[in-house]
Amino acid sequence: MEDIYTLADPIITQKIGEKLKKTRLKQNITQMSLAQEAGISLSTLKKLENGEIASFDPLLRTLRTLGLLEVLLPLVEEEQLSPNEYYELVNSVTKKTRKRASGNSFTKTKTESEW
């Protein structure tokens, strides 16, 4: 498999389109029925399959309809905290902050006037 970071954007979108088309054909779904079920136009689906991905919404709808949403899991999953990160988070919240002492902790001495 090629390193995806070395591929140009048009190549990546072309590969995504090819994957969508192959998945649709494996599931024996016509372009028209997929477009209708995904709630997109037939021309939009054809563009997606040709690698012309101009908007995320039609791609998301198509992925959902084909059962391919799991490819987006790394983008939507919450990161799990390591035990050390959890410990630090809990301790930062429960640390008591220093408070100023209430009242006067020292006595003022009156100076008498020499008049």
Secondary structure, 3 states (H helix, E strand, C coil): CCCHHHCCHHHHHHHHHHHHHHHHHHCCCCHHHHHHHHCCCHHHHHHHHCCCCCCHHHHHHHHHHHCCHHHHHHHHCCCCCCHHHHHHHHHHHHCCCCCCCCCCCCCCCCCCCCC
